[in-house]
């Protein structure tokens, strides 16, 4: 069992070591693409993930987690090598789709593999602890790959891709050394299995009917996600424009990955200390301000802004998952709803990134950043004034005792209207 866990940690680190991630936008520009094409490539990547997000999870359930992890890393390794030979938009589009497909094969299957392995040995209670260590391995892989990638890019951007291909292939070999887990029993009839993706989406949407808090949380998560995914396209070129060499960008990105890992590790402590309502609006505010300051700051200040941006990003995943999971009462639909949340995020990327690319080509990097700031600010403002009662009662922690009771009563009333059949149980919803 200990060997399997160690191999799992190694897999998470190797499969996250995309040396080219920080520098991909520079490579595309070097190969003759403009920002509009880069935005469309982001759309293709996101659309592929949306298309295969749920089916690949079901394949992992049917054919085994280890197998899907292996096939996924093998495809990503092949796609990484494909970048090296590609020179036109159509070829890049095909490679993006293959890489995204490989990524969806590993997403979810890796965590499920660890849980199944522990369950076979009746040690599933250790899952949270071991998954936390695995996340540390993942961030370590990201940090090392950014640092190493910076020095490789300083000499040759093209060399990043064979190096990445080799490392991810090592992740594939790691899966061959892992012990297979028992494939879970069949959850659907043969007819249901053929239409499993549609069935799961239909079931998830049925659960979401009249669940305003879940829908709100999904769009909140998607708004933050568009700012996170835009950073590689917008912020890295700003650094380069202001005199940062590739090795400096790699070093800064590596430090940012470490900051993100630390902030993620201590995110629960911040929520408990500062209050969830404060964290809810602090995250988008800092991200928007960091983008805005990027339009007129330079030198060391830019580096500090990048670290602040990446540090806030570290809170994103654990906090938004906490918000969403705390609203899902029916656990057997949890995975489906989380997949739907991922699809909404990717759909927003597919819609917005081409627009950002066109604006950058027409108005420059600052124009694209300003557009993103305006878009995100408008979305956050709408979210602020539409927050459901069950989430809005976070605000009570910041109120005086006299006002607190009145707002809490209003929150109970709002929640009862949304969930008439369920009693109000805040201790089960909020930290």
C-alpha positions, 0 to 999 in steps of 0.5 A: 500500500505504501508503494502505491501511495508513493507512486501516486504522489510521483504521478501527480508531480510528473503529470503536472509538470508542463514546462511550457505552460507559462511560455506557451503564449510566447511560443504561439507568437513566435510561430506566427499566431496572433492573440485572436488565434490564441483566444480561439485555441483556448476555446477549442481546449475548453470545448474539448474538456466540456465535451469529454468531462463527464464521459471520461469519468464514466469510462474510468468507472467502467474500465479502471482508474489506472488505465485512464490515468495511463492513457491520459498521460500518454496522449498528453505526452504525444500532444506535447511533442506535437507542439514542437513540429506544428507551424499553423493554426489548424495543427495547433487546434488539433493538438490542443484538442488532443491535449485537452482530451488526455487531461480529461482522462486523468481528471478525477480518475487520479483522486478516485484511484487513491480512494479506491486503493485506500478502500481496498485496504480499509484505510479510506479515513486517510484519504483527506490527509493523503490527498492533501500531500498529493496536492503538495506534490502537484504544486511542487511539480508545477513550481519546479517545471516553471523554474526549469522551463524558464531556463530552457525557454531562455535558450529555446522555446521549442525545446520546452516541448520535447522536455515536457513530453519526456516528463509526462511519459515518465508519468505514464510509466509510473502508472504501469507500476501501480497496482490496479484497483477493483473496478466498481460495480455497474451503476447503470443498465446497458441502455443507460450506459450508452446515454450516460452523459446525457442522463447525468446532465439531466439528473444534475439539472433536475437537482439544480431546479430552483436551487439559486444558491448552487447556480449562484456559486457556479457563476461566482466560480466561473467569474474567478476562473476567467481571470485565472485562465487569462493570466497566462495570456495577458500577464506574462506578455506584460512581464516580457514587455517590461524587460523580464527575461524568460528565466525571470518569468519562470522564477517568478511563476515558480515562486507564485506556485509556492505562494499559491500552495501555501495560501491553499494550505491555509485557506480554511484557517483564513475562512475561519478567522476572517469569515467566509463573507469577507473571503468571498469578496476579497478574492475577486477584489484583489484579482481585479485590482492586480489586473488593473495595476498591471496596466501602469506599473513596472519593474519590481512592482509587477513581480509583486503583483504577480505573486499577489495574483497567484497567491489569491488564486491559491484560495480559489479552488479550495474555497469555491469547492467548499462553497459548492459542496456545502450547498449540495445536499444530495451526495449521490449527485455531487460528482455530476454537479461538480462536473457541470460546474467545470463545464460552465467555467470552460464555456465562459472561457470558450466565449470570452477568450476569443473576444479578449484576443481580438481586443489585444490585437486591436488595442494592445495588451492594456486594452485586453486587460481593461476589457477583462477588468470591466467584464469581471467588475460587472459580473462581480457587481451582479453577483454581489446584488443577487447573492442568495439568502443562504450565502448572504447570511455570511454577512451576519458575522460582520454585523453588530448583535442587534442587526445580526439577529434580524439578518439571520432571520431574513436569511432563514426565511430566504433559505426556507423559500428555496428549500421548503422541504429541508430544515435550515441547518447553517452549521452544516452549510458554513464553516 
